[in-house]
Amino acid sequence: MEKRLEGQKALVTGANSGIGAAIAERLAAEGADVVINYIANEDATNALVAKIKSKGGNAIGIKADVSNEDQVNAMFAQMFKSFGTIDILVNNAGIEIHNFLENMTKAEWDKVIGVNLTGNFLCSRAAVRQFLKNENRPKSRSRGKIVNISSVHQVIMWAGFSSYCATKAGINLFAQSVAQEYAEKKIRINSVAPGAIKTPINQNVWSDPKGMADLMTKMPYGRIGEVDDVAAAVAFLCSDEADYITGTTLYVDGGMCLYPEFRFGG
């Protein structure tokens, strides 16, 4: 594999499983030193670090709650102590809580907002502060890159998950606004919006024939996405091949946003 990110330092939040783990592996395979942020399951983190190192990559794990300002600041300080700086931030950490509005508690709302949106803000702020100090980085045309893992639900409503949708829509305009603020500083901010991706968290859907058949009606491309589909998109946006791209969202959704029901007359 071409090492488009060789010598760069990357942080991926929520990265010890699923999409985050695939992103961490891909960035490491492309030459980046990677921080794997996690909040639980240290064993899984250690296993991922070992896997990356066994393939010639470099990674460390750092535990932190991205919704907690002190923990985020400590995480970045630990990263800078280990790697010296940051070139790439991937805001992947996210949660969802199913509940309809009349039953939703403020604690549920606050938790989703805290991880998905406030966490994005805290990590992005810490990264940008360091990006502005990055001068003459030898391996990148930009001073820093942020990729936010959003969702098709930044544009597709989802009954029972209004708090989740609110955060993803918020991430979209937050990212675009920050991209506008820092484009002249050669800092690029983009988002990747996955659709249905095969991960352990949704195994009950893709392992059930009926559930999978129902899902395929929403997937014009005819297959469920894989975590490597998302990781490839992130790696592209982090590379100099995407140097002229900022403030946009790359949908990795097999056409889910294309009003697929209209293939059958609406």
Buried (B, 14 or more C-beta within 10 A) or exposed (E): EEEBBEEBBBBBBBBBBBBBBBBBBBBBBBBBBBBBBBBEEEEBBBBBBEBBEEEEBBBBBBBBBBBBBEBBBBBBEBBBEEBEBBBBBBBBBBBBBEBEEEEBEEEBBEBBBBBBBBBBBBBBBBBBEBBEEBEEBEBBEBBBBBBBBBBBBBBBEBEBBBBBBBBBBBBBEBBBEBBEEBBEBBBBBBBBBBBBBBBEEBEEBBEEEEBBEEBBEBBBBEEBBBBBBBBBBBBBBBBEEBEEBBBBBBBBBBBBBBEBEEEEEE
